Amino acid sequence: MSATNTMCVMWCERPQEVELRHLPIPTVGDDDVLVKVAYAAICPWDVRAFSGLSSAVAFPRVLGHEVAGRVAAVGKNVKELEIGQAVAPDMIVKCGVCKACRTGRPNRCWRPTYLQYGGGYADYVCVPQRNIHPIRPGVSLKAAAMMEPLACVLRGQDMLRLYPGEVELVVGLGPIGLMHLQVARAFGARVLASDPVSMRREQAQALGATWVVDPQQTNLTTFVQDATAGWGVDAIALTVGSARMVEECVKLLAPGGRLNIFAGIYPKDQVSLDPNQIHYGEWIITGSSDSTPENMHRALGLIEAGQVQTEALISHLLPLEELAAGLELVKQRVGLKIVMEVNGEQ
């Protein structure tokens, strides 16, 4: 811990502004764990918040919620963790008592508590022990930093209820889409992966996609019909925020097919669907948002077991002070996963 009891943070005074500041290290409460951040990955939500496009985000604050690090200090009531132990913190503290929390949907908590400075683009974060997920020794902290987005993906995949041998279409092969692909494969599905960017299709193929397709060069409907002998796909993970893509994707579903609208759509838009197609096709159209602690626990297990290769998705590893450049890379959809190296593996 810093001898001066201060730490470096990337401070956002207001949208579109970020600067390196030195702030006091958070005080560790009796039930808290202070984590020295090793890596903090950038989520597209961070970019949306930084751009001032999310009314739910208050400034000033520190962004960043995809974090892995090591235990730096613990409160007097914390007995099970050791200093230096590798951990992945859940950066949002759920209230535990609202109707959402009490009915198995803590991802929709009505009264979440945010940390003192907000997020993980900082030397240290302090969270309650219940928000700590220990990382198995020997597991890469870079890989574990993506526990949170993988947990969100796992929640969406759970809603698709795949059977081994079914075919899932993943539309959009950014880091999230490539995680969907890997989880679907872990569930035993065959994956048809669609994206116009050749580098992303190549990565999908390397990660085990059965088919890859460029939808700008190949008619996706024809491709799906040929690949499935006219049946259609059993499930779709739509990772692109587009109302038009929702309308196009449902037409590709097999009888009993399931569509997960994984990405939010901004600006808001309306979808036109034929209710008779839904009725006679017995389609299930659903969405998923955020994740629960149980999703995070399972996601970390997939990373630890090597069933989902999150570190393979990292295209840029940048020092913390270059956060603005990292946010711009994500905004411009350059590369794949952008990760900030805060304190590294030290």
N, C-alpha and C positions, 0 to 999 in steps of 0.2 A: 504494500500500500504506500501511497505517496507520503514522504516525510512531511510535506507541507499541508497535508490533508485537503489538497485540491486535486481536481482531475480535469482532463481535456474533454470537452464536449463540442459537438457541432450544433451550434445554437441557431434556431430559426426564430428570429424576432417577429417576423411576419412572412406571409407567403412570398416565395421567390427570393428570399434572402437567407443565407446561411453563412456563419462565420465561426472560426475556432475561438472558444472561450475557456477560461479556467473557472470552475465553480467548485463549491465544497463537495467533498465525497458524501453521499447520502448517509445519514445516521442509521445504524443497524438496530432495529427494534428487537425485543426479546424473542420473537418468532420469525425473524427475518434472516435472509442469506444475502450477503454482499458478493456479487459475482464480478470478477475481473474479466472484461469482455475480450475474447480472442478474435472473433469474427462477427460481423453483422452484415447480412445480405440485404440487398435492395429489392423491395417488393413494388410492383406497379402502383399499389395503393400509396406507398410513400411518395411517388411521383405525383399522383393525383392530389394528395394532401399538400405537398410542397407547392404545387401550382395554384393552390387556393380554390380548387374545384370541389372540395368536400366541406359541406356546411357543418358536419359533425366534428371537425377538427378545430380546436381552439389554439390560438397562438398567444404568446410565445411558447415554444416547446422544443424538445429534442425528438426527432423521428427515429424510426428503426424498431422492428419487432421480431426480426429473424436472427436470433442470437445464440451463440455458444461461447462458453468461457470456463473459468475455474473459480472455485470457492475461495474468496479472499478473507471473509470473516463471517461469523455466525452469531446469532443471538443466544442468550443463556438457555433458552428452552429447546434449542436445536441440538440433537444428540447424534443423529445418524450420518451426518456429513463431515468430511475431513477437509482441512485447509489444503488447497491445491487440487481437489477432486474435480474432474471434468463434469460439467453440467450444462443443460440447455434450459433457460428460464422461459416460462410462459409470461409474456410481458403485460397481460391484462388480468387484473384480479377480479374474479367474479364475486358477486355479493353472496351467493349461496342460499338466499332466502326468498328471492322473488319467484313468481310462478314459473318462469322459464327455467331457472336453476332447479327448482323443486320437481319439475316434470321432465328432466332429462335433456333439456336444451340450454345448458349454460352458455353455449355459443351465442344465444340471443338474450343474454342477461340484460335486465332492465336498468340495473344500477352498477355498471362496471366501475372499478376504481383504477385510475391511471397512476403511474409511478411519479415520484417527485418531479422529475424533469421530463418525463414522457416516454423516452425510448432508449434504444441501444447504441446509437451513434455517439458513444461516450466510453471513457475508460472503465467505468463501473456502473452497474445497475443493482438495485436492492429490491428484492421481492420476498413475499412470504414463503416459508418453506414449502407450503402446499403447492406452490407454483414452480417448484424445482423438479426437473427430470434428470436424474443421474445418468451419465453416459458411460457405457462399458469401457474399461481400460483398453487402450490400443485403437479406439475408433477415432477417425479423423474429426477434428473440431470443425474443419471447413464443411465436411459432409453433414455433421450434426446441426450446424447453424440453419439448415433448411428443414428442420423438424416441423416448424410451424406451417410453411406452405404445403409440405407433404401431408400434414394432418388435415388440412383443408381439402386436398385432393382425395385423401382416403375417405373423408366424409361423403364427398360427391360420388365416389365409386361405390361405397356401400349402398347408396340409394339406387344404383343401377342393378344390384342383385344379380351379378353375373353367374352363369353356370359354366363349368369347364367346357371348352370347345366352342362357345358362342363367339360371335364376331362383334367387336366394338369398333366404331369409327371415332377417332380423335381428330377434331377439327381445330387446327392451330397448334403448332409445335414449338412454341416458346418453352421456357423452363417448366411452366405448369403443365402444358400439353405433354411434354416428355415424361413428366412424373405420372400423369394419367396413364400413359402408355405402359409404363413399367408396373404400376399397380394392377392394371387390367391383366397383364401377363402373369403377374404373381397369383392372380385369382384363376388362372387357367384359360383366359380368353385369347383368341387371335385378334390382332389389332391391324386395322386399316388406318394409316396415318396420312393426313392431308395438310399441306402447307405449300405456298408458292415459293418459299425461300429454299434454295437447293441445299445450303449448309444444314438447315434444320431437318430436311428430309434425310440427309445422309446420317445425321445423328440418330434419327428415329430408326433407321435401318440397323445401325450399329447396336442399338439398344433392344433389338428384337422384333421390330414391326414385321408382320407377315407381308403386308403390302404398303408401299408408299406411293403417293400420287400428287402431282402438281395440278391443283384445280383450275389454274389459269390456262393450262395447256391440254388438259384432258377433261372430258365431261364427267363430273363426279357421279351423276346418276347412272350413266352407262357403266362406269367402272364398278360401282357397287353391285349393279345387277349381274355383271359378268363374274365378279369375284364370289358372289353368294348364290350363283345359279338361279337368280331371279327372286330369291327369298327376301333380300334386304338385310340390313344390319340389326342385330339384336339390341344394341345399346349405342348411344352416342354421348360423348363428352364434348360439349361445345365450349371451348375456352376463348372464343372470340366474342366480344361484346357487340352484337349486331342483331337487330330485330329481323332483318331480311334473312340472315343465316338461320335463325330459328325456323322461319317459314320454309326455307329450302331443306333444312335437315330433316324435319318431320316426314317429308315425302320419301326419305330413304329407309324408314323404319320397317322392319319385318312385323308380321302379326305378333302382338304382345311386346312390341319394342318399347324401350325406355329411353327418354332424352333427358339429360341433365344440363340445364342452363347454368353453367358454372360461372360465367363472367357477368358482372353487372353491365348494363347498357346505358351509356351516357353520351350525348344528352338523351333524356328519356324518350322512349318511342313506343308505338303500339304494334301489336302483332296480329295479323289476320290468319286465322286457322279455320279449317272446315270441321265443325264438330262431328259430322257424320264419319269423317275419316278416323277421328279419335275413337268414336263409338264402335264402329265396325272393326277397326284395327286393334282394338283393345290396347291402345297406346297409353303409356304413362309419361306425363311431362312434368318434370319437377325441377327444383332449383336447390342449391346448397350454399350456405354462407358460413364462413369462418370454421371453427372447429371446437371440440370439447377436450378436456384433459385426457379422456380415454382415447380419443383420436390421436392426440399427441404421443401418448405412451406407445400405441401401436405403430405410429409412424416412425418413432425412434427405433423401435424394434426392427422394422424393415430396413432402416439404414444400417443398423448394427449387424444385421444378418447378411448384408450385401445384396438383398433382393431388389432394392431401389438404389441406383448409383447416383446420388445427388452431386457428389464432387465432380463427376464427369460433365456436369452441366455448367460448371464455372468457366466463363470465357475471359473475365477480367478480374484481377485481384489488385485493389487499389489501396493506398494508405488513407487513413481516416480523413486527413485534411483535404483530400481530393473528392469529398462527397459530392460537391456540386457537379463535378465532371461525371461522376458515376450516375447521378440522377439524370443527367442529360443523355448519357448513353442508353439508359432504359427508356427514356422518353422517345428517343430516335430509333428504338428497337435494334440497336447495334449488338451483335454477339448474342449470348444467351444470358447466363446468370452473372450479375455484377455483385461482387462481394468486397466489403471494406475490411482490410486487415487492421484491426485496432491495436491489440497487443500481441497477436499471433500466438504461436504454440508455446511461448515462453512460460 
